[in-house]
Amino acid sequence: MNKQSIRVENLVKSFGKGDSLVDVIDKASFSVETGELIALIAPSGAGKTTLLMMIGCVEEPTSGQIWLGDEKVYDNKWLNKDTRKIRREKIGFIFQAHYLIPFLNIIDNITLLPQTSGQSKEESEKVAMELLKYFDISEKALAMPSQLSGGQNQRVAIARALANKPKIILADEPTAALDNERSISVVKMLKKIAIEQNVAVIMVTHDEAMLPLCDRILKIENKKVVSSISKDSTFV
C-alpha cells in the first residue's frame, strides 16, 4: 500500500497588506501518495508555482499546515527553521530550464549537491553513474551540457534532482521547452520514477497532451485547489 507523501491542509498564501491584500491560494487541502504522478493545472498567474514552492519549503505560506512524509514541517510557521535541510533531505526540484552549470561536466553537475551536503566524492559519483545508466545516458557522463540535446539535458536535470534520493519530486513546467515527443518521454520518465523509486511527483503543466499520462489532476480554480478531476478533463 502506498504511503501519504504530501499532505496540505487549509493552506493560505496572501500578498500585501490592508487594502492591497491579495489571496493567491485560499485554504488548499489535498494529499499525494508515494508512487503517484500528479498534474497541477491552472490558468497563468493562478498560483501554481507559488503552491509548488510552498510545498517545497521555499515560499513561506501565510497559514495552514504541511506534512512531508511523516514530518509536519509547517503549522502556521516553519516547525524546522532549517528549511534548506528539509529540501536537501526530502525534495528534488525540476524546472522548465535545466539550469545545469555550463562549465561542469554531466557527472559533476549531478554530484555537486550531494558533495556539498557531505557525501563523499566516491559515493556521489557511484550514485550519479547509477542514475545516468537508469536514464540511458551513462555514455555522456564526461560530456559538457553544451554537447547534449535539450531532452538529454532535461534527463540530467532529473537525475540531479534524484541524487539525494528524495521521496518528493516537484517539477515546474519540466516539458515547456521540449517538443511533443521529448515531452512525452520526460513525463513517462517521471511516472517510471514515481513507481520504481516510490516517489511522489507533482508536475505543473500547461500541456493538455501530458494529462492522460498522469495518475490524477489537481486544479487551482478561484484560489481553491479543487478535488482531483478525471484524466479526460481539459483546461478551461
Protein Blocks (a to p, Z undefined) as FASTA:
>chain_A
ZZdfbdcehiacdedehjllccfbghiacdddehiacdddddehilpmmmmmmmnomacc
fbdcddehjbcfbghiafblblmlmmmmmpccddfbloiafkbcfklmmmmmmmmnopaf
klmmmmmmmmmmmnopmmmmmpcfklpcfklmmmmmmmmmmmnopabdcdehkllmpcfk
lmmmmmmmmmmmmmmnopacddddfbfklmmmpmbdcddeehiacddddfkbccZZ
